[in-house]
Amino acid sequence: MVAGVVGLIAIALLVMLANASPSDGETASSPLLGRAAPAVKSTTLDGDSFDISRRRGSWVMLNFFNSTCVPCIQEHGALADFVAAQTTQPDAVEFFTIINDDNDDAVRSFFKANGGDWPKVKDSDGAISVAFGVAKVPETWIIDPNGFVRMRVVGGVKTGFLEDRITELRQQFEGSSR
């Protein structure tokens, strides 16, 4: 009887986790904050080269993603809204998905079904994830125009969260560069 009750509780917890909505994301500490972003290079799913050092002069967001990750799937609409809003900005944030432990076909299928017209960077050997210290997805990293890591967000995000964070960081950045 005890085993049955424990089993029911375990099933209930799994159902709750699977159906949980993404959190508002949480900023988290990292030894990389305030330091130059790791020098990472790779290729995108479309075969273009990616070198983070060539992004200097722009705000950059890296979103570590896996097509089977429930919080990644849940936050996708918020990311798409953020990227769409950025297209109208004169100093738009450059947004990149970093493919974490996933296969190319699954990622292509996910984006074909769910939208998202931004570069998807391969992390086939896990080097980018290791360089940023990503323990699990989703994680989003924000890098300033000078190439310094300014924020780490762990967990899924909702619409408006990234807009608010980038606005705060831009204000801080502009204030410190005067």
C-alpha positions in Angstrom: 0.0 0.0 0.0 2.8 2.4 0.9 4.5 1.6 -2.5 1.2 2.4 -4.3 0.9 5.8 -2.5 4.5 6.7 -3.3 4.0 5.7 -6.9 0.9 7.9 -7.2 2.8 10.8 -5.6 5.7 10.3 -8.0 3.3 10.2 -11.0 1.6 13.4 -9.8 4.9 15.2 -9.5 6.0 14.2 -13.0 2.7 15.4 -14.4 3.0 18.7 -12.6 6.6 19.2 -13.8 5.7 18.3 -17.4 2.8 20.8 -17.4 4.5 23.6 -15.5 4.6 26.9 -17.2 8.0 28.5 -17.5 9.2 30.7 -14.7 10.0 34.3 -15.2 13.5 33.1 -15.5 16.0 33.9 -12.8 19.2 35.7 -13.0 22.1 33.7 -11.7 25.6 34.3 -10.7 28.6 33.1 -12.7 32.3 33.7 -12.6 31.9 35.0 -16.2 29.8 38.0 -15.2 31.7 41.2 -15.9 34.4 39.3 -17.9 35.0 39.0 -21.6 32.7 36.4 -23.1 34.5 33.1 -23.9 36.0 33.0 -27.3 33.8 30.5 -29.1 33.5 29.6 -32.7 31.3 27.2 -34.5 28.9 26.9 -37.5 25.2 27.5 -37.7 22.7 25.0 -38.8 22.6 26.8 -42.1 26.4 26.3 -42.6 27.4 29.9 -41.8 30.4 30.5 -39.5 29.8 31.8 -36.0 32.5 33.7 -34.1 31.4 35.5 -31.0 34.3 38.0 -31.2 32.8 39.3 -34.5 29.7 40.4 -32.7 31.5 43.2 -30.9 29.5 46.5 -31.2 26.2 44.8 -30.6 24.2 43.4 -27.7 24.1 39.6 -28.0 21.9 37.0 -26.5 22.8 33.3 -26.5 20.0 31.0 -25.7 21.1 27.4 -24.9 18.3 25.1 -26.2 17.3 21.4 -26.8 14.3 20.5 -28.8 13.1 18.0 -26.2 13.5 20.3 -23.2 10.0 21.1 -21.8 11.0 24.6 -20.5 12.8 25.3 -23.8 9.6 24.5 -25.7 7.5 26.6 -23.3 9.6 29.7 -23.6 9.9 29.5 -27.4 6.9 31.9 -28.0 8.5 34.5 -25.6 11.8 34.2 -27.5 10.1 34.6 -30.9 8.2 37.7 -29.6 11.5 39.2 -28.3 13.3 38.6 -31.6 10.4 40.0 -33.6 10.3 43.1 -31.5 14.1 43.6 -31.9 13.7 43.8 -35.7 12.2 47.3 -35.3 15.0 48.5 -33.0 17.9 50.6 -34.4 20.3 48.8 -32.1 18.7 45.4 -32.2 20.0 42.6 -30.0 21.6 39.8 -32.0 20.0 36.6 -30.9 21.4 33.1 -31.3 20.2 29.7 -30.3 23.0 27.4 -29.1 22.0 23.8 -29.8 22.7 21.8 -26.7 23.0 18.0 -27.0 20.5 17.7 -29.8 20.6 16.5 -33.5 20.3 18.9 -36.4 17.2 17.3 -37.9 15.3 17.5 -34.6 16.2 21.2 -34.3 15.2 21.9 -37.9 11.9 20.2 -37.4 11.2 22.1 -34.2 11.9 25.5 -35.7 9.9 24.6 -38.9 6.9 23.7 -36.7 7.2 26.5 -34.2 8.9 29.4 -36.1 12.0 31.3 -35.1 14.0 32.9 -37.9 17.3 33.5 -36.2 20.7 31.7 -36.3 21.0 28.3 -34.6 24.6 27.6 -33.6 25.9 24.0 -33.4 27.5 22.9 -30.2 28.3 19.4 -31.4 31.1 18.7 -29.0 29.6 20.7 -26.1 32.5 23.2 -26.0 30.3 26.3 -26.0 28.2 24.9 -23.2 31.3 24.1 -21.2 32.8 27.5 -21.9 29.7 29.2 -20.5 29.3 26.7 -17.7 25.8 25.7 -18.8 24.5 22.9 -16.5 21.1 22.5 -18.0 18.9 24.2 -20.6 17.4 26.6 -21.0 19.9 29.3 -20.2 20.2 32.7 -21.7 23.3 34.8 -21.6 23.5 38.5 -22.4 26.7 40.0 -23.7 27.3 43.8 -24.0 28.7 45.6 -27.1 32.2 45.5 -25.6 32.0 41.7 -25.5 31.5 41.4 -21.7 29.1 39.0 -20.1 26.4 41.0 -18.3 23.7 38.5 -17.4 23.0 34.8 -17.0 19.3 33.7 -16.9 18.5 30.2 -15.9 15.2 28.6 -16.7 12.5 29.4 -19.1 11.3 33.0 -19.6 8.0 34.6 -20.3 7.2 37.4 -22.7 8.5 40.7 -21.5 11.2 39.3 -19.3 14.1 39.7 -21.7 12.9 43.1 -22.9 13.0 44.3 -19.3 16.5 42.8 -18.7 18.0 44.3 -21.8 16.5 47.7 -21.1 18.0 47.6 -17.6 21.4 46.5 -18.9 21.4 49.2 -21.7 20.7 51.9 -19.1 23.5 50.6 -16.9 25.9 50.3 -19.9 25.1 53.8 -21.2 25.6 55.3 -17.7 28.9 53.6 -17.2 30.3 54.6 -20.6 29.9 58.4 -19.9 
